[in-house]
């Protein structure tokens, strides 16, 4: 069992049955959808898909408070270390490493990756996604921010994701039309939509994605912000 809590936008908390807590793309301060009643009691690992503020903003304070392992692409890891973050474990696409009881594989993504540092934008490597290999044999794909790309079919063939976290908001990422194609390439049993509804520009909806996937066999699993679910 994995307890999944959506914390708004693309921030996810995964609590394993053994107790470890993984946080994906932490954005708390300034996130209009972050559930104010939520409080982190433990963070064992942080995984960062790319350097934009709405995915990395709270990585530094969480890392300093909990001393987790922090996983990112190499350039972001270097930047985090310059901000005083310890225990960075940078990697690159195609690589796999052990992160607590999980194995984590970094995958490709189609997106930009500059880090806003003061009034400067710093090179942040490239945007990425992750395959999470759970101890029970299941796999989940956290896409980060991306458009659909044809090599998602390689992700399916290599890793057979049972669950996928996909952005659907449009404008800055895939919209429902592109996300539906991503679902057809990935062939995951369940899709958790994310990165929608945070701002007026992010107009994509789970309902539209469901319509586009009617009859395909993939379940669109729409989470309620701040409410844990078990997978």
C-alpha positions as CSV (number, residue, x, y, z in Angstrom):
1,X,0.0,0.0,0.0
2,X,1.1,3.5,-0.8
3,X,-0.7,6.5,0.6
4,X,-0.9,9.3,-1.9
5,X,-1.8,12.9,-1.0
6,X,-2.1,15.6,-3.7
7,X,-1.0,18.9,-2.2
8,X,-2.1,21.0,-5.2
9,X,-0.6,21.8,-8.6
10,X,2.1,19.1,-9.1
11,X,3.2,18.5,-5.5
12,X,2.6,14.9,-4.3
13,X,3.3,13.2,-1.0
14,X,3.8,9.5,-1.1
15,X,3.9,7.6,2.2
16,X,5.0,4.0,2.0
17,X,3.6,1.2,4.2
18,X,7.0,1.1,5.9
19,X,6.6,4.7,6.9
20,X,9.0,6.6,4.5
21,X,7.7,9.8,3.0
22,X,8.6,10.9,-0.5
23,X,7.7,14.4,-1.7
24,X,7.5,15.2,-5.4
25,X,8.1,18.7,-6.7
26,X,7.5,20.6,-3.5
27,X,5.7,23.9,-3.8
28,X,4.1,25.2,-0.5
29,X,4.6,28.9,-0.1
30,X,2.6,30.8,-2.7
31,X,0.8,27.7,-4.0
32,X,-2.8,28.8,-4.1
33,X,-4.0,25.2,-4.0
34,X,-1.8,24.0,-1.2
35,X,-4.0,22.6,1.7
36,X,-3.2,24.9,4.6
37,X,-4.1,22.2,7.1
38,X,-1.4,19.9,5.8
39,X,1.8,19.7,7.9
40,X,4.8,17.5,7.0
41,X,5.8,15.3,9.9
42,X,8.5,13.4,8.0
43,X,10.3,13.7,4.7
44,X,12.8,11.0,3.7
45,X,13.3,11.9,0.1
46,X,12.5,14.8,-2.3
47,X,12.3,14.2,-6.0
48,X,12.5,17.3,-8.3
49,X,11.5,17.0,-12.0
50,X,12.8,20.5,-13.1
51,X,13.9,23.9,-11.9
52,X,10.8,26.0,-12.3
53,X,9.6,27.8,-9.1
54,X,6.3,25.9,-8.9
55,X,8.2,22.6,-8.7
56,X,11.3,23.5,-6.6
57,X,10.3,26.4,-4.4
58,X,10.2,24.6,-1.1
59,X,12.9,22.0,-1.7
60,X,15.5,24.0,0.2
61,X,13.4,24.7,3.4
62,X,12.1,21.1,3.5
63,X,15.6,19.7,2.9
64,X,17.1,21.8,5.7
65,X,14.3,20.8,8.1
66,X,14.2,17.1,7.5
67,X,17.6,16.3,5.9
68,X,16.1,14.0,3.2
69,X,17.8,12.5,0.2
70,X,17.2,15.0,-2.6
71,X,17.1,13.6,-6.1
72,X,17.3,15.8,-9.3
73,X,19.2,16.2,-12.5
74,X,22.9,17.1,-12.0
75,X,22.6,20.9,-12.6
76,X,19.8,21.3,-10.1
77,X,21.6,19.3,-7.6
78,X,24.6,21.6,-7.9
79,X,22.4,24.6,-7.5
80,X,20.7,23.1,-4.4
81,X,24.1,22.4,-2.8
82,X,25.0,26.1,-3.4
83,X,22.0,26.9,-1.3
84,X,23.1,24.8,1.6
85,X,21.2,21.6,0.8
86,X,22.9,18.4,2.1
87,X,22.5,14.9,0.9
88,X,21.8,15.8,-2.8
89,X,21.9,12.7,-5.1
90,X,22.0,14.1,-8.6
91,X,21.5,11.8,-11.6
92,X,20.7,11.9,-15.3
93,X,18.2,10.5,-17.7
94,X,18.3,6.7,-18.0
95,X,20.0,6.3,-14.7
96,X,18.6,4.4,-11.8
97,X,19.5,4.7,-8.1
98,X,18.2,3.4,-4.8
99,X,16.3,5.9,-2.7
100,X,15.3,4.3,0.6
101,X,13.2,1.2,-0.2
102,X,12.5,2.4,-3.8
103,X,14.5,2.3,-7.0
104,X,14.1,5.5,-9.0
105,X,14.8,5.9,-12.7
106,X,15.0,9.3,-14.4
107,X,13.2,9.6,-17.7
108,X,12.9,12.2,-20.4
109,X,10.5,15.1,-20.5
110,X,9.7,17.9,-23.0
111,X,9.8,21.2,-21.1
112,X,12.2,24.0,-20.2
113,X,14.2,24.0,-17.0
114,X,15.6,27.4,-16.0
115,X,16.0,28.2,-12.3
116,X,14.8,31.6,-11.2
117,X,17.4,32.8,-8.7
118,X,16.8,36.4,-7.7
119,X,16.4,38.3,-10.9
120,X,18.5,35.8,-12.9
121,X,17.5,32.6,-14.7
122,X,20.2,30.0,-14.2
123,X,20.7,27.0,-16.4
124,X,19.0,24.0,-14.7
125,X,19.9,21.1,-17.0
126,X,16.8,19.5,-18.6
127,X,13.4,18.7,-17.4
128,X,12.8,15.1,-16.4
129,X,10.3,12.6,-15.1
130,X,10.7,9.6,-12.8
131,X,9.8,5.9,-12.7
132,X,9.3,4.8,-9.1
133,X,9.9,1.1,-8.6
134,X,8.1,-0.1,-5.5
135,X,9.1,-3.1,-3.4
136,X,5.9,-5.0,-4.3
137,X,6.9,-4.9,-8.0
138,X,4.5,-2.1,-9.1
139,X,5.8,1.0,-10.9
140,X,4.6,4.5,-11.1
141,X,5.5,7.2,-13.6
142,X,5.7,10.8,-12.4
143,X,5.9,12.8,-15.6
144,X,6.7,16.2,-14.2
145,X,5.9,19.0,-16.7
146,X,5.9,17.7,-20.2
147,X,4.2,17.5,-23.5
148,X,3.4,14.1,-24.9
149,X,6.3,12.6,-26.8
150,X,6.5,9.4,-28.8
151,X,9.1,7.8,-26.6
152,X,6.5,7.4,-23.9
153,X,6.0,4.1,-25.7
154,X,9.5,3.2,-24.6
155,X,8.6,4.0,-21.0
156,X,5.7,1.6,-21.4
157,X,7.9,-1.1,-22.9
158,X,10.7,-0.7,-20.4
159,X,8.8,-0.1,-17.1
160,X,5.2,-1.0,-17.6
161,X,3.8,1.7,-15.3
162,X,0.8,0.7,-13.3
163,X,0.0,4.3,-12.4
164,X,1.0,7.6,-14.1
165,X,0.9,11.2,-12.7
166,X,0.3,13.4,-15.8
167,X,-0.1,17.2,-16.2
168,X,-3.2,18.1,-18.0
169,X,-3.6,21.9,-17.5
170,X,-2.5,23.1,-21.0
171,X,-0.6,26.3,-21.8
172,X,2.6,25.3,-19.9
173,X,2.2,21.5,-20.3
174,X,0.0,19.0,-22.0
175,X,-3.7,19.7,-22.2
176,X,-6.3,16.9,-22.2
177,X,-5.9,16.1,-25.9
178,X,-2.2,15.5,-25.6
179,X,-2.6,13.8,-22.2
180,X,-5.0,11.3,-23.8
181,X,-2.4,10.4,-26.4
182,X,0.1,10.0,-23.6
183,X,-2.3,7.6,-21.8
184,X,-2.6,5.5,-25.0
185,X,1.2,5.3,-25.3
186,X,1.8,4.5,-21.6
187,X,-1.1,2.1,-21.2
188,X,-1.2,2.6,-17.4
189,X,-4.1,1.2,-15.5
190,X,-4.7,4.5,-13.7
191,X,-3.9,8.1,-14.4
192,X,-3.7,10.8,-11.7
193,X,-4.2,14.2,-13.3
194,X,-2.1,17.1,-11.9
195,X,-0.9,20.6,-12.9
196,X,-4.4,21.9,-13.6
197,X,-6.8,24.5,-12.2
198,X,-4.1,26.3,-10.2
199,X,-4.3,29.4,-12.3
200,X,-6.9,30.6,-14.9
201,X,-4.5,29.7,-17.7
202,X,-4.5,26.0,-16.7
203,X,-7.9,25.2,-18.3
204,X,-7.5,21.4,-18.8
205,X,-9.9,19.3,-16.8
206,X,-10.1,15.6,-15.7
207,X,-13.6,15.5,-17.1
208,X,-12.3,16.4,-20.6
209,X,-9.6,13.8,-20.3
210,X,-12.1,11.1,-19.3
211,X,-14.2,12.0,-22.4
212,X,-11.2,11.6,-24.6
213,X,-10.4,8.2,-23.1
214,X,-13.9,6.7,-23.1
215,X,-13.7,3.1,-23.9
216,X,-9.9,2.9,-23.7
217,X,-9.7,1.2,-20.4
218,X,-7.5,3.6,-18.4
219,X,-9.1,5.0,-15.2
220,X,-8.7,8.7,-14.6
221,X,-8.3,8.9,-10.9
222,X,-9.0,12.5,-9.8
223,X,-7.7,13.2,-6.3
224,X,-9.1,15.7,-3.9
225,X,-6.4,18.1,-2.7
226,X,-5.2,17.3,0.8
227,X,-7.2,14.0,1.1
228,X,-5.0,10.9,1.3
229,X,-5.9,7.8,-0.9
230,X,-4.4,4.3,-0.9
231,X,-2.9,2.7,-3.9
